[in-house]
Amino acid sequence: MASAVTPARRAAAMASAVTPSRRAALPYLLIAPAGLLMLGFIAYPVLSVFYYSLQNYNPTKPWRNGFAGLDNFTRIFTDDPRFWGTLTFSLKWVVVEVSLQLVLGLALALIVNQTFVGRALGRALVFSPWAVSGVLTSAIWVLIYNSQTGISRYLADLGMGTYGTSWLSDTSTVFPAAVVADLWRGVPFFAILILADLQSVPKDLYEAAEVDGASRLRQFLHITLPHLRDAIVLSTLLRAVWEFNNVDLLYTLTGGGPAGETTTLPLYIAHTSVDAHNFGYASALTTVAFVILLFCSMVYLRLSKFGGDGK
């Protein structure tokens, strides 16, 4: 009498029936849905921007629409002083914000990495601003900078200023005011990433350094920083790209004013597309910004030797 076919034998027979080519194609079939979604939500919009950068496209003036070739790009580099002004401010904004956020985030991570009473609550309070959106952050700081009920009133009561100071309407104060508002939200990002890497540093290294008589500063310079190198490189690169593309906070905080003092290149692109309806020229500006970010990111990763041994 023939023996019954067990489930294990049946599964083995089915597995042996699968050809090597089908087995090799299985991983690609599994990632195909996610790949199609990425093509639909990422690749298509990017390719659309490249396409419209070569067009004159303004829905309010359809009679002028059509192929423009490289005219939009020629206008950017030869006949648009606002492009150079906003690009210069964007670079200034990125350098100032990322530098301050890195230094303050590193200091904050070192503090909350220590053992103290209420450390869990302290970490939660420190990291909570990162969960706040840019629009809500700007709304909070607009209230703080209010000329009648905000910080200027309390500083005046302490004899450190004058009543009615308008921080966001004065060209001499709007930049530092915007920087402080974005620092409040951006510093926790660095603190989170650096703290995660700090906790992976072997404790034996610090114990050996103490035995050898190394000071806290030498331990930080020769043990902590080398272990944090990749985390610092990655976090600064990500934050630099995000700060360069910062639109929500500045748009709702200052609107690019006063007198265009806080208009970044992405904010200029937003005004060109949304307010002026010049989507062709805005797409060309976006393409130029994309090339600038791509080039700077590649150079930064090459110079920092990200992922290498740092030698």
Secondary structure as UniProt FT lines:
FT   HELIX           7..17
FT   HELIX           20..38
FT   HELIX           39..43
FT   HELIX           44..52
FT   TURN            53..54
FT   STRAND          55..56
FT   TURN            59..60
FT   HELIX           62..64
FT   STRAND          66..67
FT   TURN            69..70
FT   HELIX           71..78
FT   HELIX           81..112
FT   TURN            117..118
FT   HELIX           119..127
FT   HELIX           128..131
FT   HELIX           134..144
FT   TURN            147..149
FT   HELIX           151..157
FT   TURN            158..159
FT   TURN            163..164
FT   TURN            167..169
FT   TURN            171..173
FT   HELIX           174..198
FT   TURN            199..200
FT   HELIX           203..211
FT   TURN            212..213
FT   HELIX           216..219
FT   HELIX           220..224
FT   HELIX           225..244
FT   HELIX           248..253
FT   TURN            254..256
FT   TURN            259..262
FT   HELIX           265..270
FT   HELIX           271..275
FT   HELIX           279..304
FT   TURN            305..307
//
